[in-house]
């Protein structure tokens, strides 16, 4: 849809609603930020305690040397993939319904990568030795491959997030009134890079986005494949499988789609974006998530049937602890609530609603973290010598740091939603237009201060 054919009133509502969160903060927002900062402070205290006393304050020991930290590392790196990867694929296929949620997806990628990359550092008993990986790392080590893969993906994803933001930075620069903070006006002026919307600038921007779209897809796939090789290249019995590459990539996209749906539902409600984030986006992403339940079900069936048929040494113990042993409840919770139930919720017309799809996405997120935990902890618990199986229970230090990581993830997204537009205003206006059949949203009156900040005269 050409920009000239978009109804002026609809575009005005889009710009007002897209920029409204930038114009002020509420008391609830301040309390939410204070709560997140308090959780992060407790996590920082726990990490300082860990650095002072060593990894003995955790539940990890020699036999189970990876625990909550590495499971969370794989989880966060996983949910990062759906953002940029899904955005790039949908841009390539010209699926215009996704333009309202593209920016949320791309920001999830950057934030999840930033948070996930902290866990290997946290997992080190001596964090000062992280430089040894770069100075003395062996190129044959999957750990070194992982460092370069994640840093490359973070750089590319940040650039891919920034490019479509440029026209909206210019919109913020032009619409913010004189009473807006000087730092904010200066920030948008710098970030807009002199954007005026000329035909030459648009051609250059489209070309740059297209190049990044093509580059980021193989990079995203390769990154989580490399993450899986940290496990698959070892000789541990449960990890010694060639399916981990596609299995990890599919799981990453699966959990990432769920993260996008949950964030989309939260921001839609809090920022009153109902007119631009409609049932269309939820159902489309829900169908995609349901498709990945089949892929994940097939991957799990393929792995367990193959190993279960041969029952090599070590797998008898591993199967027993998963199916009927100490990990029975988390394993079957993952199978039922993480694979079967989300697909049924999406495919059933009565639950194929925005609340139903959101519940399915929450189930996927929770159970995919459980799945990562089972891979790490249950896999390392399989004895490699004739000794009694080890046990692992996360300590309060690990729980506090894990809570702080989720709080940091929420904090970064909350700050982003107040500093930058969370929907791509220019793309929605130029390429999609009003949602067919969607009722016009009732505009809530903005406070006088917000009208001034948005360049309007107060009534």
C-alpha positions in Angstrom: 0.0 0.0 0.0 1.4 3.4 -1.0 1.9 6.0 1.6 -0.4 8.4 -0.4 -3.3 6.0 -0.2 -3.2 5.6 3.6 -6.0 7.5 5.3 -4.6 10.6 6.9 -6.6 10.2 10.1 -5.4 6.5 10.5 -1.8 7.5 10.0 -2.1 10.3 12.5 -3.5 7.8 15.1 -0.6 5.5 14.3 2.0 8.2 14.9 0.3 9.5 18.0 0.0 6.0 19.6 3.4 4.9 18.4 5.1 8.0 20.0 2.9 8.3 23.1 5.0 6.1 25.4 8.0 8.4 24.7 6.2 11.5 26.0 6.0 10.6 29.7 6.1 7.9 32.4 3.6 6.8 34.9 4.0 5.9 38.5 3.3 2.2 37.7 6.2 2.3 35.3 8.5 3.8 37.9 7.5 1.1 40.4 8.1 -1.6 37.8 11.6 -0.3 37.0 12.4 -0.1 40.7 11.2 -3.7 41.3 13.4 -4.9 38.4 16.4 -3.0 39.7 15.9 -4.5 43.2 15.9 -8.0 41.7 19.0 -7.2 39.7 20.7 -5.8 42.9 20.1 -9.1 44.7 21.6 -11.0 41.8 24.6 -8.7 41.8 25.1 -9.4 45.5 24.8 -13.1 44.9 27.4 -12.9 42.1 29.8 -10.9 44.3 29.4 -13.7 46.9 30.2 -16.3 44.2 33.4 -14.4 43.1 34.6 -14.0 46.6 34.0 -17.6 47.7 34.2 -19.5 44.5 31.8 -21.9 42.8 31.4 -23.9 46.0 28.5 -21.6 46.8 26.6 -23.1 43.9 25.2 -26.6 43.6 27.7 -27.5 40.9 30.5 -30.0 41.6 33.0 -32.0 39.6 30.5 -34.5 38.1 27.8 -32.0 37.3 29.9 -29.0 36.4 27.2 -27.2 34.3 23.8 -26.3 35.8 21.3 -23.5 35.7 23.9 -21.1 34.2 24.6 -23.1 31.0 20.9 -24.2 30.7 19.9 -20.5 30.8 22.7 -19.6 28.4 21.3 -22.0 25.8 17.7 -20.8 26.6 18.5 -17.1 26.0 20.6 -17.7 22.9 17.7 -19.8 21.7 14.9 -17.2 22.1 17.2 -14.7 20.4 17.0 -16.5 17.1 13.4 -16.1 16.3 13.5 -12.3 16.4 16.0 -11.5 13.7 15.6 -14.8 11.9 11.8 -14.7 11.7 11.9 -11.0 10.8 14.3 -11.7 7.9 12.4 -14.7 6.6 9.1 -12.9 6.7 10.6 -9.8 5.1 12.0 -12.0 2.3 8.6 -13.6 1.8 6.8 -10.2 1.9 4.5 -11.2 4.7 3.2 -7.8 5.5 1.2 -8.8 8.5 4.4 -9.0 10.5 5.4 -5.4 10.1 3.6 -4.3 13.4 5.7 -6.7 15.4 9.0 -6.8 13.5 10.7 -4.3 15.8 9.7 -6.2 19.0 11.1 -9.4 17.5 14.4 -7.8 16.5 14.8 -6.2 19.9 14.2 -9.5 21.6 17.1 -10.9 19.6 19.6 -8.1 20.7 18.5 -8.2 24.4 18.4 -12.0 24.7 21.9 -12.2 23.1 23.2 -9.6 25.6 21.7 -11.4 28.6 22.6 -14.9 27.4 26.2 -14.0 26.7 26.7 -13.1 30.4 26.1 -16.7 31.5 29.4 -18.2 30.4 31.2 -15.4 32.2 29.1 -16.0 35.3 29.8 -19.7 35.0 33.5 -19.1 35.3 35.0 -19.5 38.7 37.6 -17.0 37.7 35.9 -14.4 35.4 39.2 -12.5 35.0 40.4 -15.4 32.9 37.8 -14.8 30.1 40.6 -13.1 28.2 42.5 -16.4 28.0 39.8 -17.6 25.6 40.8 -14.9 23.2 44.5 -14.9 23.9 45.2 -18.6 24.2 42.1 -20.2 22.8 42.5 -23.2 20.5 40.8 -23.0 17.2 39.8 -26.7 17.5 37.6 -25.8 20.5 33.8 -25.4 20.0 34.0 -22.9 22.9 36.0 -20.5 20.8 33.7 -21.0 17.8 30.8 -20.0 20.1 32.5 -16.8 21.2 33.0 -15.6 17.6 29.6 -16.9 16.4 27.7 -15.0 19.2 29.7 -11.8 18.8 29.1 -11.8 15.0 25.4 -12.5 15.5 25.1 -9.7 18.1 26.8 -7.2 15.8 24.7 -8.2 12.8 21.4 -8.2 14.8 22.1 -4.8 16.3 22.7 -3.4 12.8 19.6 -5.1 11.5 17.6 -3.6 14.4 19.0 -0.1 13.8 18.5 0.3 10.1 14.6 0.2 10.1 14.7 2.5 13.1 16.2 5.4 11.2 13.0 6.8 9.6 11.3 6.6 13.0 14.2 8.3 14.7 13.6 11.1 12.2 9.9 11.1 13.0 10.7 11.4 16.7 13.1 14.2 15.9 10.5 16.2 14.0 7.5 15.5 16.3 9.0 16.1 19.7 8.1 19.5 20.9 10.5 22.2 22.3 9.7 21.2 25.9 11.1 17.7 25.4 14.5 17.1 27.1 17.4 18.5 25.1 19.2 15.2 25.4 16.3 13.3 23.8 16.1 15.7 20.9 19.9 15.5 20.4 19.8 11.7 20.6 17.1 11.4 17.9 18.9 14.0 15.7 22.1 12.0 15.8 20.5 8.6 15.4 18.4 9.8 12.4 21.6 10.4 10.4 20.1 13.3 8.5 17.1 11.3 7.3 14.7 13.4 5.2 12.9 10.6 3.3 14.3 11.5 -0.1 14.1 8.8 -2.9 17.9 8.3 -2.8 17.8 7.7 1.0 14.9 5.3 0.6 16.8 3.3 -2.0 19.9 3.1 0.1 17.9 2.1 3.2 16.0 -0.6 1.3 19.3 -2.0 -0.1 20.9 -2.0 3.3 18.0 -3.8 4.9 17.9 -6.3 2.1 21.6 -7.1 2.4 21.3 -7.6 6.2 18.2 -9.7 5.7 20.1 -12.1 3.4 23.2 -12.2 5.6 21.5 -12.7 8.9 19.6 -15.9 8.0 22.6 -18.2 7.6 24.4 -16.4 10.5 21.4 -17.1 12.8 21.2 -20.8 11.8 25.0 -21.3 12.2 25.1 -19.6 15.7 22.8 -22.1 17.4 24.3 -25.0 15.5 27.6 -24.0 17.0 26.0 -23.7 20.5 24.8 -27.3 20.0 28.3 -28.4 19.1 29.5 -27.5 22.6 27.5 -30.6 23.7 27.5 -32.7 20.6 31.3 -32.6 20.1 31.8 -34.2 23.6 31.9 -37.9 24.3 29.1 -37.8 26.9 26.5 -40.5 26.2 23.4 -38.3 26.0 25.2 -35.5 24.0 26.8 -37.8 21.5 24.3 -37.3 18.7 24.3 -35.7 15.3 20.7 -34.4 15.6 21.7 -31.7 18.1 22.4 -29.1 15.3 18.9 -29.0 13.7 17.3 -29.9 17.1 18.8 -26.8 18.7 17.9 -24.6 15.8 14.3 -25.8 15.7 14.0 -25.4 19.5 15.5 -21.9 19.3 12.9 -20.8 16.7 10.1 -22.5 18.7 10.9 -20.8 21.9 11.7 -17.5 20.1 8.2 -17.4 18.5 6.7 -17.9 21.9 8.7 -15.1 23.3 7.5 -12.8 20.5 3.9 -13.7 21.2 4.2 -13.1 24.9 5.9 -9.7 24.5 3.4 -8.8 21.8 0.5 -9.5 24.1 2.0 -7.5 27.0 3.0 -4.4 24.9 -0.3 -4.5 23.0 -2.2 -4.3 26.3 0.0 -1.8 28.1 0.6 0.6 25.2 -2.9 0.3 23.7 -1.8 -1.0 20.3 -4.9 -3.1 19.7 -5.6 -1.4 16.4 -2.2 -2.4 14.9 -1.5 -5.6 16.7 -4.6 -7.6 16.0 -5.7 -11.2 16.0 -4.0 -11.6 12.6 -0.5 -11.4 14.1 -1.4 -13.7 16.9 -3.0 -16.4 14.7 -0.2 -16.2 12.1 2.5 -16.6 14.7 0.4 -19.2 16.5 0.2 -21.4 13.4 3.9 -21.1 13.0 4.4 -22.1 16.6 2.0 -25.1 16.1 4.1 -26.2 13.1 7.2 -26.2 15.3 5.4 -28.4 17.8 5.4 -31.0 15.1 9.0 -30.5 14.3 10.0 -30.7 17.9 7.9 -33.7 18.5 9.5 -35.4 15.5 13.0 -34.5 16.6 12.4 -35.9 20.1 10.8 -39.0 18.7 13.7 -39.6 16.3 16.3 -39.2 19.1 14.7 -41.3 21.7 13.5 -44.1 19.4 16.9 -44.4 17.8 18.8 -44.6 21.1 16.1 -46.6 22.8 16.1 -49.2 20.1 19.9 -49.8 20.5 20.1 -49.2 24.2 23.9 -48.6 24.2 25.7 -48.5 27.5 24.7 -45.4 29.4 21.4 -44.8 27.7 19.6 -47.3 29.9 20.4 -45.1 32.9 19.6 -42.0 31.0 16.2 -43.3 29.8 15.3 -44.5 33.3 16.0 -41.2 34.9 14.0 -39.3 32.3 11.0 -41.6 31.9 10.5 -43.0 35.4 13.3 -41.6 37.6 14.1 -38.3 39.3 13.5 -36.3 36.2 10.2 -37.9 35.3 8.0 -35.0 36.2 9.9 -32.3 34.4 10.4 -34.5 31.3 6.7 -35.4 30.9 5.7 -31.8 31.7 7.9 -30.8 28.8 6.4 -33.4 26.5 2.8 -32.7 27.4 2.7 -29.0 28.2 5.5 -28.0 25.9 4.8 -29.9 22.7 1.3 -31.5 22.7 -0.8 -28.9 24.5 0.4 -25.7 22.7 -0.3 -27.3 19.4 -3.8 -28.3 20.5 -4.5 -24.8 21.9 -3.6 -23.2 18.6 -5.4 -25.7 16.3 -8.6 -25.8 18.3 -10.9 -23.0 16.9 -12.4 -22.3 20.4 -8.9 -21.6 21.9 -7.4 -20.0 18.8 -7.9 -16.6 20.4 -5.4 -14.0 21.6 -5.6 -15.3 25.3 -5.4 -18.9 24.1 -2.4 -18.4 21.9 -0.7 -16.3 24.6 -1.2 -19.2 27.2 0.3 -21.6 24.6 3.3 -19.4 24.2 3.8 -19.1 28.0 3.7 -22.9 28.2 6.3 -23.2 25.5 8.7 -20.7 27.1 8.5 -22.4 30.5 8.9 -25.9 29.2 11.7 -25.0 26.8 13.7 -23.8 29.8 13.0 -27.1 31.5 14.1 -28.9 28.3 17.4 -27.1 28.4 17.8 -27.9 32.1 17.2 -31.6 31.3 19.8 -31.6 28.5 22.5 -30.1 30.7 21.8 -31.6 34.2 20.3 -35.0 33.3 23.0 -35.5 30.6 25.9 -34.8 32.9 24.3 -37.0 35.6 24.9 -40.2 33.5 28.0 -41.8 35.1 31.1 -42.2 32.9 32.7 -44.5 35.5 31.3 -47.0 38.0 30.3 -44.6 40.7 27.1 -43.5 42.3 25.1 -40.9 40.2 25.7 -37.3 41.3 22.9 -35.0 42.4 22.4 -31.3 41.7 20.2 -28.8 43.3 20.6 -25.1 42.5 21.7 -22.9 45.4 20.2 -19.6 46.4 23.1 -17.9 44.6 22.2 -19.5 41.3 18.5 -18.8 41.7 19.1 -15.2 42.6 21.4 -14.7 39.5 18.9 -16.5 37.3 16.1 -14.1 38.6 18.4 -11.2 38.0 19.0 -12.3 34.4 15.2 -12.4 33.7 14.8 -9.0 35.4 17.6 -7.6 33.3 15.9 -8.9 30.2 12.6 -7.2 31.2 14.4 -4.0 32.2 16.1 -3.6 28.9 12.8 -4.1 27.0 10.9 -1.8 29.4 13.5 1.0 28.8 13.5 0.5 25.1 9.7 0.8 25.0 10.0 4.2 26.7 12.9 5.5 24.6 12.1 4.2 21.1 8.9 3.4 19.2 8.1 -0.3 19.6 6.3 -0.6 16.3 7.8 0.4 12.9 5.6 3.4 12.2 6.9 4.1 8.7 6.8 0.5 7.6 3.3 -0.1 8.9 2.0 3.1 7.2 3.8 2.6 3.9 3.6 -1.1 3.3 0.5 -2.3 5.2 -2.0 0.3 6.0 -5.1 -0.2 8.2 -5.9 -3.8 9.1 -8.8 -5.0 7.0 -12.0 -4.9 9.0 -10.3 -3.7 12.1 -12.3 -1.2 14.1 -10.7 2.2 14.7 -9.2 2.5 18.1 -10.8 5.1 20.4 -8.1 7.6 21.1 -7.6 8.4 24.8 -7.0 12.0 25.5 -3.4 12.7 26.1 -2.3 14.9 29.1 -1.2 18.4 28.2 2.4 17.6 28.8 2.3 14.7 26.4 0.7 16.9 23.7 3.5 19.5 24.0 6.1 16.7 23.8 4.5 15.4 20.6 4.4 18.9 19.1 0.7 19.5 19.6 -1.1 22.4 21.2 -2.8 21.5 24.5 -6.5 21.8 24.5 
